Amino acid sequence: MPLQVSDYSWQQTKTAVFLSLPLKGVCVRDTDVFCTENYLKVNFPPFLFEAFLYAPIDDESSKAKIGNDTIVFTLYKKEAAMWETLSVTGVDKEMMQRIREKSILQAQERAKEATEAKAAAKREDQKYALSVMMKIEEEERKKIEDMKENERIKATKELEAWKECQRKAEEQKKIQKEEKLCQKEKQIKEERKQLKYKTSTRNLASRNLAPKGRNSENIFTEKLKEDSIPAPRSVGSIKINFTPRVFPTALRESQVAEEEEWLHKQAEARRAMNTDIPELCDLKEEEKNPEWLKDKGNKLFATENYLAAINAYNLAIRLNNKMPLLYLNRAACHLKLKNLHKAIEDSSKAYRIMKQHLRLIHPTKLYKLMLRRFGM
């Protein structure tokens, strides 16, 4: 049973009540205070204090101070008036229980309202924070877009300036080219004039040096000599066409039958190696050799560039699909890349090709040969 505390003291004004409750050894940690408009309860085991207040108080603004074995309450009245007593007199047990239950319900409702208000305030704060963050992000995005636009305008201006410089350079080159052509034409005209002048001077000199005492026969022969001097040649270009040949030697030094046989064999080999693949148009002649591609793939495999090695082996297989080593090397690359299904397919293909040309080899021996070849 708790011990009811009855030795308390209290004072009042029209607006407040000051209650002093002595409790030996009281501390904040072990004290439970419950206060509503009409009910005050202090529980400090084994002590218990209850007061059914004379009039309503403002429990939200009321205060309690715990210390020095005493609890001092400052209770603010809702209505300014003097109380006759601290507690209501003539209250039976049923009425006390109803007041307790009502006070507990009021406290629960206030706690619920406070929780809801706190949650609503938290939601409002989150909403405000979200709106602020969105605003900041929008400003940052706009700033980035402005920077991008400025960079784009700057790059466009630089490109236009570069194009203008290129256009001016092209125009300058064109003008220089036209000037060179004009100079060449003038030079050719001057050379022609000089040549005509020299020819006419030479003809006049030969006529003046002819002797006057010669007979008519000598004069006639002199005129024939003057008429036989050819005129200057006109400027032009001569085109010479040669018979197209594959071999660099001249046709008179070649053996046509042997060359035709060699060309026929090369065409057959090219058809067998599928060299008419469109991807091979830009490759050099040595790069179209499957052996060269196999060596290239081996070097790439040694540097652990497996994807590039697979590309080299793929092109070599397209050129010559009868070389089992190409499939074995590509299988090793797939094995390094953990492409087990493709490694098995290439190994099986190499086994089938070798089976056609060599004696029967078991697949297990072939796989061991592949692993031993690449040091795996």
Solvent accessible surface area in square Angstrom, and as a share of the most:
residue,aa,sasa,rsa
1,M,217,0.97
2,P,64,0.40
3,L,100,0.50
4,Q,118,0.53
5,V,18,0.10
6,S,92,0.59
7,D,102,0.53
8,Y,76,0.29
9,S,68,0.44
10,W,71,0.25
11,Q,135,0.60
12,Q,42,0.19
13,T,66,0.38
14,K,129,0.54
15,T,82,0.48
16,A,5,0.04
17,V,0,0.00
18,F,85,0.35
19,L,1,0.00
20,S,36,0.23
21,L,0,0.00
22,P,59,0.37
23,L,4,0.02
24,K,170,0.72
25,G,49,0.47
26,V,13,0.07
27,C,44,0.26
28,V,109,0.62
29,R,204,0.74
30,D,65,0.34
31,T,20,0.12
32,D,86,0.45
33,V,56,0.32
34,F,53,0.22
35,C,38,0.23
36,T,4,0.02
37,E,35,0.16
38,N,52,0.27
39,Y,5,0.02
40,L,0,0.00
41,K,65,0.28
42,V,2,0.01
43,N,51,0.26
44,F,20,0.08
45,P,90,0.56
46,P,75,0.47
47,F,57,0.24
48,L,26,0.13
49,F,6,0.02
50,E,40,0.18
51,A,1,0.01
52,F,14,0.06
53,L,5,0.02
54,Y,90,0.34
55,A,27,0.21
56,P,57,0.36
57,I,0,0.00
58,D,51,0.26
59,D,27,0.14
60,E,146,0.65
61,S,49,0.31
62,S,23,0.15
63,K,132,0.56
64,A,52,0.40
65,K,154,0.65
66,I,43,0.22
67,G,35,0.34
68,N,150,0.77
69,D,68,0.35
70,T,33,0.19
71,I,0,0.00
72,V,63,0.36
73,F,4,0.02
74,T,26,0.15
75,L,2,0.01
76,Y,78,0.30
77,K,19,0.08
78,K,104,0.44
79,E,134,0.60
80,A,76,0.59
81,A,49,0.38
82,M,106,0.47
83,W,12,0.04
84,E,139,0.63
85,T,54,0.31
86,L,5,0.02
87,S,33,0.21
88,V,60,0.34
89,T,106,0.62
90,G,86,0.83
91,V,21,0.12
92,D,85,0.44
93,K,171,0.73
94,E,122,0.55
95,M,78,0.35
96,M,55,0.25
97,Q,86,0.38
98,R,143,0.52
99,I,34,0.17
100,R,63,0.23
101,E,85,0.38
102,K,117,0.50
103,S,5,0.03
104,I,84,0.43
105,L,105,0.52
106,Q,46,0.20
107,A,32,0.25
108,Q,108,0.48
109,E,105,0.47
110,R,79,0.29
111,A,59,0.45
112,K,132,0.56
113,E,111,0.50
114,A,60,0.47
115,T,89,0.52
116,E,95,0.43
117,A,61,0.47
118,K,156,0.66
119,A,38,0.30
120,A,39,0.30
121,A,53,0.41
122,K,124,0.53
123,R,149,0.54
124,E,107,0.48
125,D,93,0.48
126,Q,105,0.47
127,K,142,0.60
128,Y,156,0.59
129,A,52,0.41
130,L,110,0.55
131,S,55,0.35
132,V,53,0.31
133,M,100,0.45
134,M,117,0.52
135,K,132,0.56
136,I,81,0.41
137,E,103,0.46
138,E,85,0.38
139,E,98,0.44
140,E,89,0.40
141,R,114,0.42
142,K,125,0.53
143,K,120,0.51
144,I,87,0.44
145,E,84,0.38
146,D,70,0.36
147,M,110,0.49
148,K,136,0.58
149,E,74,0.33
150,N,93,0.48
151,E,110,0.49
152,R,135,0.49
153,I,69,0.35
154,K,118,0.50
155,A,58,0.45
156,T,59,0.35
157,K,136,0.58
158,E,101,0.45
159,L,90,0.45
160,E,97,0.44
161,A,56,0.43
162,W,142,0.50
163,K,101,0.43
164,E,67,0.30
165,C,82,0.49
166,Q,76,0.34
167,R,118,0.43
168,K,118,0.50
169,A,45,0.35
170,E,103,0.46
171,E,80,0.36
172,Q,97,0.43
173,K,130,0.55
174,K,130,0.55
175,I,86,0.44
176,Q,85,0.38
177,K,135,0.57
178,E,88,0.40
179,E,93,0.42
180,K,128,0.54
181,L,93,0.46
182,C,69,0.42
183,Q,120,0.53
184,K,122,0.52
185,E,102,0.46
186,K,136,0.57
187,Q,109,0.48
188,I,67,0.34
189,K,125,0.53
190,E,92,0.41
191,E,96,0.43
192,R,116,0.42
193,K,133,0.56
194,Q,103,0.46
195,L,87,0.43
196,K,138,0.59
197,Y,156,0.59
198,K,117,0.49
199,T,31,0.18
200,S,54,0.35
201,T,65,0.38
202,R,155,0.57
203,N,47,0.24
204,L,105,0.52
205,A,49,0.38
206,S,44,0.28
207,R,140,0.51
208,N,124,0.64
209,L,151,0.75
210,A,41,0.32
211,P,63,0.40
212,K,202,0.86
213,G,82,0.78
214,R,108,0.40
215,N,87,0.44
216,S,91,0.59
217,E,118,0.53
218,N,58,0.30
219,I,87,0.44
220,F,125,0.52
221,T,59,0.35
222,E,46,0.21
223,K,119,0.51
224,L,95,0.47
225,K,134,0.57
226,E,42,0.19
227,D,116,0.60
228,S,84,0.54
229,I,86,0.44
230,P,112,0.71
231,A,86,0.67
232,P,66,0.41
233,R,231,0.84
234,S,105,0.68
235,V,102,0.59
236,G,69,0.67
237,S,103,0.67
238,I,158,0.80
239,K,182,0.77
240,I,126,0.64
241,N,141,0.73
242,F,170,0.71
243,T,101,0.59
244,P,124,0.78
245,R,77,0.28
246,V,105,0.61
247,F,52,0.22
248,P,135,0.85
249,T,65,0.38
250,A,37,0.28
251,L,102,0.51
252,R,208,0.76
253,E,119,0.53
254,S,21,0.14
255,Q,112,0.50
256,V,87,0.50
257,A,83,0.64
258,E,110,0.49
259,E,26,0.12
260,E,101,0.45
261,E,97,0.44
262,W,119,0.42
263,L,55,0.27
264,H,112,0.50
265,K,118,0.50
266,Q,70,0.31
267,A,29,0.23
268,E,78,0.35
269,A,45,0.35
270,R,110,0.40
271,R,134,0.49
272,A,79,0.61
273,M,51,0.23
274,N,70,0.36
275,T,23,0.13
276,D,117,0.61
277,I,17,0.09
278,P,104,0.66
279,E,105,0.47
280,L,2,0.01
281,C,101,0.60
282,D,139,0.72
283,L,54,0.27
284,K,131,0.55
285,E,138,0.62
286,E,91,0.41
287,E,39,0.17
288,K,46,0.19
289,N,66,0.34
290,P,5,0.03
291,E,85,0.38
292,W,93,0.33
293,L,10,0.05
294,K,20,0.09
295,D,69,0.36
296,K,88,0.37
297,G,0,0.00
298,N,41,0.21
299,K,136,0.58
300,L,39,0.19
301,F,21,0.09
302,A,83,0.64
303,T,99,0.58
304,E,126,0.57
305,N,71,0.36
306,Y,39,0.15
307,L,119,0.59
308,A,29,0.23
309,A,0,0.00
310,I,18,0.09
311,N,98,0.50
312,A,12,0.09
313,Y,0,0.00
314,N,50,0.25
315,L,36,0.18
316,A,0,0.00
317,I,18,0.09
318,R,113,0.41
319,L,0,0.00
320,N,42,0.21
321,N,68,0.35
322,K,123,0.52
323,M,29,0.13
324,P,34,0.21
325,L,65,0.32
326,L,0,0.00
327,Y,12,0.05
328,L,3,0.01
329,N,0,0.00
330,R,44,0.16
331,A,0,0.00
332,A,0,0.00
333,C,0,0.00
334,H,13,0.06
335,L,53,0.27
336,K,79,0.33
337,L,58,0.29
338,K,160,0.68
339,N,55,0.28
340,L,99,0.49
341,H,151,0.68
342,K,110,0.47
343,A,7,0.06
344,I,99,0.50
345,E,111,0.50
346,D,9,0.05
347,S,2,0.01
348,S,36,0.23
349,K,71,0.30
350,A,0,0.00
351,Y,40,0.15
352,R,127,0.46
353,I,8,0.04
354,M,24,0.11
355,K,109,0.46
356,Q,134,0.60
357,H,125,0.56
358,L,104,0.52
359,R,192,0.70
360,L,115,0.57
361,I,36,0.18
362,H,110,0.49
363,P,48,0.30
364,T,67,0.39
365,K,135,0.57
366,L,1,0.00
367,Y,73,0.28
368,K,117,0.50
369,L,75,0.37
370,M,8,0.04
371,L,61,0.30
372,R,171,0.62
373,R,111,0.40
374,F,35,0.14
375,G,71,0.68
376,M,75,0.33
